[in-house]
Protein backbone atom coordinates (compact mmCIF):
# COMPACT_ATOMS: atom_id res chain seq x y z
CA UNK A 1 0.00 0.00 0.00
CA UNK A 2 2.76 2.41 0.89
CA UNK A 3 4.58 1.69 -2.38
CA UNK A 4 1.49 2.55 -4.44
CA UNK A 5 0.56 5.64 -2.42
CA UNK A 6 4.02 7.18 -2.33
CA UNK A 7 4.67 6.23 -5.93
CA UNK A 8 1.64 8.26 -7.02
CA UNK A 9 2.08 11.29 -4.75
CA UNK A 10 4.87 12.56 -7.00
CA UNK A 11 2.51 13.47 -9.84
CA UNK A 12 0.20 15.12 -7.30
CA UNK A 13 3.09 17.25 -6.12
CA UNK A 14 4.18 18.10 -9.66
CA UNK A 15 0.64 19.10 -10.63
CA UNK A 16 0.24 21.25 -7.52
CA UNK A 17 3.47 23.22 -7.69
CA UNK A 18 2.72 24.24 -11.27
CA UNK A 19 0.02 26.54 -9.85
CA UNK A 20 1.03 27.17 -6.21
CA UNK A 21 4.39 28.28 -4.72
CA UNK A 22 6.00 25.02 -3.54
CA UNK A 23 6.62 25.96 0.11
CA UNK A 24 3.05 27.21 0.52
CA UNK A 25 1.72 24.06 -1.13
CA UNK A 26 3.80 21.84 1.16
CA UNK A 27 3.18 23.89 4.30
CA UNK A 28 -0.60 24.01 3.98
CA UNK A 29 -0.69 20.31 3.18
CA UNK A 30 1.25 19.24 6.27
CA UNK A 31 -0.38 21.73 8.63
CA UNK A 32 -3.85 20.52 7.65
CA UNK A 33 -2.83 16.86 7.83
CA UNK A 34 -1.19 17.32 11.23
CA UNK A 35 -4.27 19.03 12.66
CA UNK A 36 -6.53 16.21 11.39
CA UNK A 37 -4.22 13.51 12.74
CA UNK A 38 -4.08 15.11 16.19
CA UNK A 39 -7.86 15.52 16.22
CA UNK A 40 -8.22 11.80 15.52
CA UNK A 41 -5.54 10.96 18.11
CA UNK A 42 -7.46 12.98 20.70
CA UNK A 43 -10.62 10.97 19.98
CA UNK A 44 -8.66 7.74 20.46
CA UNK A 45 -7.08 8.95 23.68
CA UNK A 46 -4.16 11.36 23.77
CA UNK A 47 -0.90 10.51 25.53
CA UNK A 48 1.03 13.36 27.13
CA UNK A 49 4.66 13.70 26.01
CA UNK A 50 7.33 13.82 28.68
CA UNK A 51 9.25 17.10 28.75
CA UNK A 52 12.58 15.34 28.15
CA UNK A 53 11.27 13.96 24.83
CA UNK A 54 10.16 17.35 23.46
CA UNK A 55 13.57 18.40 22.00
CA UNK A 56 13.81 15.08 20.11
CA UNK A 57 10.21 15.48 18.91
CA UNK A 58 10.88 18.99 17.66
CA UNK A 59 14.11 17.94 15.90
CA UNK A 60 12.39 15.00 14.21
CA UNK A 61 9.56 17.30 13.05
CA UNK A 62 11.92 19.83 11.50
CA UNK A 63 14.10 17.17 9.85
CA UNK A 64 11.33 14.88 8.54
CA UNK A 65 8.95 17.59 7.34
CA UNK A 66 10.38 21.13 7.14
CA UNK A 67 13.92 20.36 5.98
CA UNK A 68 12.79 17.41 3.86
CA UNK A 69 9.73 18.62 1.99
CA UNK A 70 10.77 22.25 1.59
CA UNK A 71 13.81 21.40 -0.59
CA UNK A 72 11.93 18.46 -2.15
CA UNK A 73 8.98 20.51 -3.40
CA UNK A 74 11.26 23.35 -4.49
CA UNK A 75 13.62 21.02 -6.36
CA UNK A 76 10.79 19.31 -8.24
CA UNK A 77 10.24 22.53 -10.19
CA UNK A 78 13.47 21.88 -12.05
CA UNK A 79 13.77 18.11 -12.50
CA UNK A 80 11.36 15.54 -13.86
CA UNK A 81 8.98 13.61 -11.64
CA UNK A 82 10.54 10.19 -12.29
CA UNK A 83 14.08 11.44 -11.71
CA UNK A 84 13.06 13.13 -8.46
CA UNK A 85 11.29 9.98 -7.24
CA UNK A 86 14.20 7.67 -8.02
CA UNK A 87 16.69 10.11 -6.54
CA UNK A 88 14.88 10.69 -3.25
CA UNK A 89 13.51 7.19 -2.74
CA UNK A 90 16.71 5.36 -3.66
CA UNK A 91 18.81 7.58 -1.43
CA UNK A 92 16.40 7.26 1.51
CA UNK A 93 17.35 3.65 2.45
CA UNK A 94 21.03 4.58 2.08
CA UNK A 95 20.52 7.66 4.26
CA UNK A 96 18.64 5.57 6.83
CA UNK A 97 21.53 3.11 6.84
CA UNK A 98 24.16 5.85 7.23
CA UNK A 99 22.46 7.42 10.24
CA UNK A 100 21.65 4.05 11.79
CA UNK A 101 25.37 3.25 11.53
CA UNK A 102 26.43 6.61 12.95
CA UNK A 103 24.05 6.22 15.89
CA UNK A 104 25.23 2.62 16.41
CA UNK A 105 21.85 1.05 15.75
CA UNK A 106 23.29 -1.13 12.96
CA UNK A 107 26.69 -2.54 11.96
CA UNK A 108 28.77 -1.74 8.87
CA UNK A 109 29.81 -4.55 6.51
CA UNK A 110 31.08 -4.90 2.93
CA UNK A 111 27.60 -5.10 1.44
CA UNK A 112 26.57 -1.87 3.07
CA UNK A 113 29.78 -0.12 2.05
CA UNK A 114 29.01 -1.15 -1.53
CA UNK A 115 25.44 0.14 -1.12
CA UNK A 116 26.69 3.61 -0.22
CA UNK A 117 29.16 3.56 -3.12
CA UNK A 118 26.41 2.54 -5.57
CA UNK A 119 24.19 5.35 -4.32
CA UNK A 120 26.90 7.91 -5.06
CA UNK A 121 27.66 6.31 -8.45
CA UNK A 122 23.98 6.30 -9.44
CA UNK A 123 23.65 9.95 -8.47
CA UNK A 124 26.62 10.78 -10.69
CA UNK A 125 25.20 8.86 -13.68
CA UNK A 126 21.79 10.52 -13.33
CA UNK A 127 23.13 14.07 -13.35
CA UNK A 128 26.37 13.84 -15.31
CA UNK A 129 24.64 14.57 -18.66
CA UNK A 130 23.06 17.67 -17.12
CA UNK A 131 26.36 18.88 -15.70
CA UNK A 132 28.24 18.30 -18.96
CA UNK A 133 29.18 21.39 -21.01
CA UNK A 134 26.39 22.34 -23.38
CA UNK A 135 23.71 20.39 -21.53
CA UNK A 136 20.33 22.02 -22.13
CA UNK A 137 18.10 20.05 -19.76
CA UNK A 138 16.05 22.80 -18.06
CA UNK A 139 19.02 25.15 -18.17
CA UNK A 140 16.80 27.80 -19.73
CA UNK A 141 15.17 28.33 -16.31
CA UNK A 142 18.42 29.60 -14.85
CA UNK A 143 21.99 28.28 -15.12
CA UNK A 144 22.47 25.08 -13.15
CA UNK A 145 18.78 24.84 -12.23
CA UNK A 146 18.48 21.09 -12.72
CA UNK A 147 21.66 20.45 -10.73
CA UNK A 148 20.37 22.64 -7.91
CA UNK A 149 16.99 20.93 -8.07
CA UNK A 150 18.64 17.53 -7.94
CA UNK A 151 20.78 18.49 -4.95
CA UNK A 152 17.70 19.83 -3.15
CA UNK A 153 15.80 16.57 -3.74
CA UNK A 154 18.84 14.51 -2.70
CA UNK A 155 19.21 16.51 0.53
CA UNK A 156 15.61 15.62 1.40
CA UNK A 157 16.52 11.93 1.63
CA UNK A 158 19.21 12.61 4.23
CA UNK A 159 17.19 14.97 6.42
CA UNK A 160 14.31 12.49 6.29
CA UNK A 161 16.64 9.61 7.11
CA UNK A 162 18.16 11.38 10.11
CA UNK A 163 14.74 12.44 11.34
CA UNK A 164 13.44 8.87 11.01
CA UNK A 165 16.25 7.48 13.14
CA UNK A 166 15.63 10.19 15.77
CA UNK A 167 11.90 9.48 15.74
CA UNK A 168 12.12 5.74 16.34
CA UNK A 169 12.62 5.92 20.15
CA UNK A 170 9.55 8.16 20.33
CA UNK A 171 7.53 5.58 18.40
CA UNK A 172 8.48 2.94 20.96
CA UNK A 173 7.11 5.11 23.77
CA UNK A 174 4.08 6.84 22.22
CA UNK A 175 1.29 5.96 19.73
CA UNK A 176 2.46 6.24 16.11
CA UNK A 177 -0.64 8.24 15.20
CA UNK A 178 0.16 10.90 17.76
CA UNK A 179 3.84 11.15 16.80
CA UNK A 180 2.85 11.42 13.14
CA UNK A 181 0.34 14.18 13.93
CA UNK A 182 2.69 16.32 16.00
CA UNK A 183 5.68 15.99 13.65
CA UNK A 184 3.47 16.81 10.66
CA UNK A 185 1.87 19.83 12.32
CA UNK A 186 5.13 21.31 13.62
CA UNK A 187 6.90 20.68 10.31
CA UNK A 188 4.02 22.16 8.31
CA UNK A 189 3.93 25.33 10.41
CA UNK A 190 7.69 25.65 9.92
CA UNK A 191 7.24 25.44 6.14
CA UNK A 192 4.54 28.12 6.20
CA UNK A 193 6.70 30.49 8.27
CA UNK A 194 9.64 30.07 5.87
CA UNK A 195 7.33 30.52 2.86
CA UNK A 196 5.92 33.79 4.21
CA UNK A 197 9.42 35.11 4.88
CA UNK A 198 11.28 34.16 1.67
CA UNK A 199 8.92 32.78 -1.00
CA UNK A 200 7.64 35.14 -3.72
CA UNK A 201 3.85 35.12 -3.99
CA UNK A 202 3.33 33.23 -0.73
CA UNK A 203 0.94 35.73 0.87
CA UNK A 204 -1.19 35.94 -2.26
CA UNK A 205 -1.26 32.14 -2.58
CA UNK A 206 -2.81 31.81 0.90
CA UNK A 207 -6.02 33.24 -0.58
CA UNK A 208 -6.65 29.75 -1.94
CA UNK A 209 -7.32 30.78 -5.54
CA UNK A 210 -5.43 27.79 -6.92
CA UNK A 211 -7.77 26.17 -9.42
CA UNK A 212 -9.31 22.71 -9.54
CA UNK A 213 -6.14 20.79 -10.49
CA UNK A 214 -4.07 22.20 -7.62
CA UNK A 215 -6.83 21.65 -5.05
CA UNK A 216 -7.46 18.09 -6.23
CA UNK A 217 -3.71 17.40 -5.91
CA UNK A 218 -3.65 19.01 -2.46
CA UNK A 219 -6.50 16.88 -1.13
CA UNK A 220 -4.91 13.74 -2.58
CA UNK A 221 -1.61 14.52 -0.85
CA UNK A 222 -3.29 15.34 2.48
CA UNK A 223 -5.47 12.25 2.57
CA UNK A 224 -3.36 9.61 0.83
CA UNK A 225 0.16 10.95 1.24
CA UNK A 226 -0.08 12.16 4.85
CA UNK A 227 -3.11 10.75 6.69
CA UNK A 228 -2.64 7.23 5.31
CA UNK A 229 0.90 7.05 3.88
CA UNK A 230 2.84 8.90 6.60
CA UNK A 231 1.10 7.12 9.49
CA UNK A 232 1.72 3.78 7.77
CA UNK A 233 5.41 4.64 7.45
CA UNK A 234 5.57 5.60 11.14
CA UNK A 235 4.16 2.22 12.14
CA UNK A 236 6.64 0.44 9.87
CA UNK A 237 9.47 2.53 11.31
CA UNK A 238 8.42 1.51 14.83
CA UNK A 239 7.85 -2.17 14.10
CA UNK A 240 10.58 -3.15 11.62
CA UNK A 241 13.25 -0.47 11.98
CA UNK A 242 14.65 2.37 9.90
CA UNK A 243 16.31 0.31 7.16
CA UNK A 244 13.43 -2.09 6.47
CA UNK A 245 10.88 0.71 6.62
CA UNK A 246 12.48 2.07 3.44
CA UNK A 247 11.43 -0.98 1.40
CA UNK A 248 8.92 1.12 -0.54
CA UNK A 249 11.92 2.61 -2.36
CA UNK A 250 12.17 -0.45 -4.63
CA UNK A 251 8.67 -0.14 -6.10
CA UNK A 252 7.53 3.48 -5.70
CA UNK A 253 10.11 4.98 -8.12
CA UNK A 254 8.95 2.66 -10.90
CA UNK A 255 5.36 3.78 -10.35
CA UNK A 256 6.44 7.44 -10.29
CA UNK A 257 8.45 7.11 -13.53
CA UNK A 258 5.53 5.43 -15.30
CA UNK A 259 3.01 8.03 -14.11
CA UNK A 260 5.36 10.88 -15.03
CA UNK A 261 5.64 9.52 -18.57
CA UNK A 262 1.85 9.10 -18.84
CA UNK A 263 0.67 12.39 -17.33
CA UNK A 264 3.57 14.76 -18.05
CA UNK A 265 5.10 13.12 -21.16
CA UNK A 266 8.46 12.91 -19.37
CA UNK A 267 11.20 11.19 -21.32
CA UNK A 268 13.35 8.41 -19.88
CA UNK A 269 16.86 8.39 -21.37
CA UNK A 270 19.52 5.68 -21.39
CA UNK A 271 21.43 7.51 -18.63
CA UNK A 272 18.25 7.72 -16.59
CA UNK A 273 17.73 3.95 -16.81
CA UNK A 274 21.36 3.18 -15.91
CA UNK A 275 21.36 5.64 -13.01
CA UNK A 276 18.05 4.29 -11.71
CA UNK A 277 19.27 0.68 -11.84
CA UNK A 278 22.50 1.56 -10.01
CA UNK A 279 20.71 3.54 -7.30
CA UNK A 280 18.01 0.91 -6.78
CA UNK A 281 20.74 -1.75 -6.50
CA UNK A 282 22.40 0.35 -3.81
CA UNK A 283 19.07 0.72 -2.01
CA UNK A 284 18.59 -3.04 -2.10
CA UNK A 285 22.04 -3.74 -0.66
CA UNK A 286 21.46 -1.13 2.05
CA UNK A 287 18.49 -3.14 3.29
CA UNK A 288 19.25 -6.71 2.26
CA UNK A 289 20.55 -7.84 5.65
CA UNK A 290 18.86 -5.28 7.88
CA UNK A 291 18.04 -6.91 11.20
CA UNK A 292 14.44 -7.26 12.30
CA UNK A 293 13.40 -5.01 15.13
CA UNK A 294 13.48 -6.34 18.67
CA UNK A 295 10.97 -3.68 19.68
CA UNK A 296 7.81 -4.73 17.89
CA UNK A 297 4.83 -3.10 19.60
CA UNK A 298 1.12 -3.55 19.04
CA UNK A 299 -0.99 -0.42 19.12
CA UNK A 300 -4.33 -0.67 20.85
N, C-alpha and C positions, 0 to 999 in steps of 0.2 A: 504493500500500500504506500509506504513512504517513497519507494522508488518511483512509482507512477505520479504521485502528487508532486514531489520535488523535481521530477523531470519535466512536468508541464508548467510549473510556476514561472519558468524562464520566459516563455512567450507572453505570459500575463505581465511580467515586469517590463519587457520590451515594449509591449503595446501601451502600457501606462505612461512610461517616461517619454514617449513621443509627444504627449500632450501636457504633462505635468512636470514641474521641476523635480528631479529625482530624489532629493533629500526630503522635500515636502511629501512626495508620494510614499516614500518609505516611512517617514515619521508618523504620518497620519495612520498608515496601515498598522504599525506596531502599537501605537498608543491605543487605538480602538480595540485591537485584539487583546492587549494586556488588560484593559478595563473589563472586557467581556469574560476573560478567563478568571479574573479575580472575583467577579460577581458570581460566577458559577462555583468557584472554590468556597466562597462564603456560604452559599446554599448547602454545600456538602459538609461544611464544618471547617472553619479556618483555624490553622495552627499558628501560634505566635512565634516569631523568630527570636532567637536569643540574641542579645546585643553583640556578643562576640562574633556572631556569624554575619552581621550586617556589612562589614567591610568586604568580605569575600563575595557576598551577594551583589553589592554594588559593582565590584570589579568584574564579575561574571556578566552582569547586565551590559556594562559599557563595552566589554570585549566582544560578546556574542551578538549584540544587536547594533549599538551605535558605531563602533569601529569596524564592524563587519559589513553591515548593509549600507552604510553611507558610501564608502569607497566602491562597493559592489554595484549599487544602482548607478552611481556616477560613471563608473568605468564602462558599463553596458551601453552607454551612449555611443561609444567609439569602437567597440568590437562586436562581432556577430554573436547571436544568441548561443549557437552550438559551441563556438570557441570559448565563450565565457563559462558555459556549463562544464565543459570538459576541464578547463583550467581550474576552476574553483573546486569542483567535486573531486577531481583526481588528486589535487594537492591537500584536500581536507584530511584523508586518512594518513597521509605522510606527515602533515602538521600535528595531528593527534598523536602519532607515534613519537615525533620529536619531543613534544612537551611531556608525554608520558615517560619518556626516557630521562629527560632533564629532571623531572620531579620524582624519579626513582620508582615509578609505578610499574614499569616494564623494563626488560633487559635487552641490551643491544646484542645482535649477532650478525653474521655475514649477510643473511638474507635481508635483514632490515637496512644494513648499510647499502646494499645494492638497490633497495627500494628508494632510498633518498637520492642516490645517484641517478636512477632512472627518472625520478620526478624532475630533477634539474635538467637532464638531457631532453626530456619531452618538452619542457618549457622553452628551451633553446630552439628546438626544431619548429615549434608552433610559431614563434615570433621572429625567427631569423629572416625569413623572406620580407617581413615588414621592415626590419631594421636595415636591410641591405640598401646600398645606394640606389636611388631611383625608384624605390618601392612607392607605389601610389595608393596602397590600401588605406583609405580614409585619411590620407595625409592632407586632403583638401580642407579638412575641418580646421586643423592648425598643425604645424609641424610636430611630428612625434606623437600625435593624438592616440593612435592605436597602441603604441608602446606604453604610453601613460595609462591608457584604459586597461591594458593587460596587467600592468603592475598593480593597479588599484584592485582589480579582481583577484589577483594572486594574493595580495596582502590580506584580503578578507578570509581566505582559508586559514591563515596563521592566527589571526585574532580570534576567529571562531574556534580553532583548535585549542588555543590556550584557555579561552573562556570555558570550553567544555570540560577540560581537565580540572579547572578550578571549581566548576559547578558540581562535579560528581559527589564530593563529600556532603554537599547540601542536599542532594537527592537521596542520600542514604538516611538523612535525618528528618526530612520534611516531604510532604506529598509532592509528586512531580507536577501536578496541575498548579499548585500554588507557586512553586519555584518558576515554572514557565510563565505564569501570569505576571509575577513581579519583575522578572528579568525583561520581559517584553515591554511592560509599561515604562519602566525606568529607561530602557534603551530607546524606546520610541520618543519619549519626552526629550531625551538628549539629542536625537536627530532633529526634532522640530526646533529646538533652541539654536542649534548650529545653522539650520536652514534659514531662520529668521535673521541671523547675524550676517551670514556670508553669501547666501544663494540669491542670485538675481531673480526677481519675480515671485519670491516666496510669499510675501504678504498678499499679493494679488491672487495667488493660487489658492489661498485659504478660503476664498469666497466659494469654492466648490464648483465653479463653472468649467467643468472638465470635459463634458461630452459623454455620450453613452459608452463608447469603447473604453475610455479610461475608468469610468465608474464600474463597469462590468469587470474589468481586470482587477480593480481595487477590492471589490467584494470577493472575487475568487481567491485572491491572495490572503485576505483576512480569514476567510472561512477555511479554505483548504490548506493554504500554506502555513498559517499560524495556529488557528484553533485546533486543527486536526494534525497537520504535519509536525509542527514544533513540539506539541505535547507528546506525540508518538516518539519523536527523537529523544526527548527528555527521559521517557520511560526506558527506551533502549539503552541510553547512556547509563542510567542507574543499574539496569539489570545485567547488561552484558559487557559494559566497559567502553572506554573511549574509542579504542581501535575497532572493535567489532561493530560499534554503533555506526561507523562510517561505511558499512557495507552497501548502502544505497548508491555509493559513488561508482559502482560497476555498471549499473543499469540506467540510472537517471540521465547521464550524459548522452547515451544513445537515443533516449526518448527526446531530449532537448534538441539534439542535432536534427533528428527527423522532423520535429515540429517546426523548427526554424526554417528548414528547407521548404516545408509545405506552406506555412503561413507568411513567411517573409522572403521567400525565394533566395535564401542564403546558399551560396556555393560552398562546396566542400572540396578543397584541393588535395593534391597528393601529399603535400607537406602537412596539411591538417590531419589526414588519415594516419600518417606515420607518427606525428606528434601525439595524437590521441592514443594510439596503440601503446606507445612507449610509456605515457603517463598512466594509463590504466593498468599496465603491467606493474609499474612501480606501486600503484595503489593496492594491487592484489598482494604483492610481496609484503607490503607494510602490515597487512592484516592476516596473512596466511597462517601464522602460528601464534596469533594473539591469544593469550590465555583467557579462559572463561572467568567471569566474575565470581568471587567468593562471597559477594554481598548481595545476592539476589533477594529482593524484598517484594512482598505482595501488597498491593495497595487496596485498602478496604473501601 
